[in-house]
Amino acid sequence: MSNPLKMIIITGMSGAGKTVTMQSLEDIGYFCIDNLPPTLLPKFLEMITESGNKLNKLALVMDLRGREFFDSLFEAVDALADKESIHPQILFLDSDDETLVRRYKETRRSHPLDPHGTPLEGIQAERRLLEEIKGHAQYFIDTTGLKPKQLKEKILQLFADDRDSGFNVNVVSFGFKYGIPIDADLVFDVRFLPNPYYVESMRERTGLEADVSDYVFKWSETKQFLNKLTDLLSFMLP
């Protein structure tokens, strides 16, 4: 690999936001795997290297609730730390007990560590088990009081490259007789603007040609419309 593989190991309390975190990382180009056993991590990375896969961003969600999982993870991370081609980091997600209990009640799920008891009992048992891995994490996020959108914003602040953090806007022209693009979020009907179709010499040509484009944009109403549309989009977009 020419550039070091950025690898984020996501762990923490059940119900603290690991799924939202994984989805957020997927949105900025991370290849994500849920619940990969730590013992399989070295073999998985070896397979990636041998296959010639140009993967440069990897996120792994790991549920660590047993002593053997801790040992396997620490061994794997220590081994990877010696490799220049891989840059492993641990992200730990947490919430206070009250928030976690409320989330379990809202989803009506039982806690995996205590499926027959109360959510609080499972949460407290898990918190004791995860105390050690929490101390090894390079990143820590307390999701108490955070909405999914706010958690995503924190993830982007931590891990998005400059080229990932922007908001993509695609402007597409179309003809109504062919139908409105099915993935359009906003549609503006600009048939009130001067139309080169009604100019005989331009009827069979497209706006990709300079003189056709110049014809459309030379009019004051076109310029006024573009200015107002730009103001609207600048106001709406985050």
SVG drawing of the C-alpha trace seen along z (x, -y; Angstrom):
<svg xmlns="http://www.w3.org/2000/svg" viewBox="-43 -43 50 59">
<polyline fill="none" stroke="black" stroke-width="0.4" points="0.0,0.0 1.4,-3.4 -0.4,-5.3 -0.9,-3.9 -4.2,-2.2 -6.3,-4.3 -8.0,-1.7 -10.6,-2.7 -11.7,-0.1 -15.1,-1.1 -16.1,0.3 -17.9,-0.8 -21.2,-0.4 -24.1,1.3 -26.6,-1.4 -24.0,-4.2 -24.1,-4.7 -21.8,-2.2 -24.3,-1.7 -24.6,-5.5 -20.8,-5.8 -20.3,-3.0 -22.8,-4.5 -21.2,-8.0 -17.7,-6.5 -19.2,-4.7 -20.4,-8.1 -16.8,-9.4 -15.3,-6.4 -14.5,-3.9 -14.9,-0.2 -16.9,1.0 -17.2,4.4 -19.5,5.1 -18.6,7.6 -15.3,8.9 -13.7,11.2 -10.3,9.7 -8.6,13.1 -9.5,12.7 -8.1,9.2 -4.5,10.1 -5.7,12.7 -8.2,10.2 -5.6,7.5 -3.2,10.1 -5.9,11.0 -6.4,7.4 -2.6,6.9 -2.2,10.1 -5.1,9.3 -3.7,6.0 -6.8,4.2 -6.1,0.5 -8.2,0.1 -7.0,-3.0 -9.8,-3.5 -11.1,-0.7 -13.5,-0.8 -14.3,2.3 -17.0,2.5 -16.0,4.9 -18.1,6.1 -15.7,6.9 -17.4,8.6 -15.1,11.4 -11.6,11.6 -10.4,13.6 -11.6,10.8 -9.6,8.2 -6.4,10.3 -6.9,10.9 -7.6,7.2 -4.6,6.0 -2.3,8.5 -3.6,7.6 -3.3,3.8 0.3,4.2 1.3,6.3 -0.2,3.7 1.4,0.8 4.8,2.0 3.7,1.9 4.3,-1.3 1.5,-0.4 -1.3,-0.4 -2.3,-3.1 -4.8,-1.5 -6.8,-3.6 -9.5,-2.8 -12.7,-4.8 -14.7,-4.2 -18.4,-5.3 -20.1,-5.7 -23.3,-7.1 -24.5,-7.5 -26.6,-4.6 -29.9,-6.6 -29.5,-7.4 -28.7,-3.8 -31.6,-2.4 -34.0,-4.9 -32.6,-3.8 -33.2,-0.1 -36.7,-0.9 -37.4,-2.8 -36.3,0.0 -37.7,2.7 -34.5,4.7 -32.9,6.7 -29.3,6.2 -27.0,8.8 -25.2,9.4 -28.3,9.9 -31.2,10.9 -33.4,12.1 -32.7,9.4 -33.2,5.6 -31.3,3.4 -29.6,1.6 -28.0,4.9 -26.6,5.7 -25.3,2.1 -23.5,2.2 -21.9,5.6 -20.8,4.4 -19.3,1.2 -17.1,3.2 -15.9,5.4 -15.1,2.5 -13.2,0.4 -9.8,1.6 -10.4,1.1 -11.7,-2.4 -8.3,-3.3 -6.6,-2.2 -8.8,-4.3 -7.3,-7.1 -10.7,-8.7 -13.6,-8.9 -17.1,-10.2 -19.8,-10.5 -23.1,-10.3 -25.3,-11.2 -27.8,-13.8 -26.6,-13.5 -29.0,-13.0 -27.8,-10.8 -27.2,-13.8 -25.0,-15.4 -23.0,-12.2 -22.5,-12.1 -21.1,-15.6 -18.7,-14.7 -17.5,-11.7 -17.0,-13.9 -15.0,-16.4 -12.7,-13.7 -12.2,-11.6 -13.3,-13.4 -10.6,-14.6 -11.1,-18.1 -12.4,-16.6 -14.9,-14.5 -16.4,-17.2 -18.1,-19.2 -21.7,-19.0 -22.1,-17.7 -24.5,-19.6 -25.2,-18.4 -26.9,-20.8 -28.6,-18.9 -30.5,-20.3 -33.3,-18.2 -36.2,-18.4 -39.7,-18.0 -40.7,-15.8 -38.2,-13.2 -39.4,-13.3 -38.1,-14.9 -34.9,-13.1 -36.1,-10.6 -33.3,-11.5 -33.9,-15.3 -34.5,-17.0 -35.3,-20.4 -36.7,-21.2 -36.8,-24.7 -38.9,-25.3 -36.9,-27.8 -39.1,-27.8 -39.7,-31.5 -36.1,-32.2 -35.3,-32.9 -35.1,-29.6 -32.5,-29.0 -34.8,-26.3 -36.9,-29.0 -33.8,-30.4 -33.7,-28.6 -29.9,-28.4 -29.7,-26.9 -32.7,-24.6 -30.8,-21.3 -27.9,-22.2 -27.2,-21.9 -26.1,-24.2 -22.7,-22.6 -21.8,-24.8 -20.5,-28.2 -22.7,-30.4 -25.9,-28.6 -24.8,-29.0 -23.9,-32.6 -27.3,-33.2 -29.1,-31.9 -26.8,-33.8 -26.8,-37.2 -30.3,-38.1 -30.9,-40.2 -33.7,-37.9 -31.2,-34.9 -28.7,-36.8 -31.3,-38.0 -32.7,-34.4 -29.2,-33.0 -28.4,-35.6 -31.6,-34.9 -31.2,-31.1 -27.6,-31.4 -28.9,-33.4 -31.6,-30.7 -29.2,-27.8 -26.6,-29.6 -29.3,-30.2 -30.6,-26.6 -27.4,-24.5 -25.5,-23.7"/>
</svg>
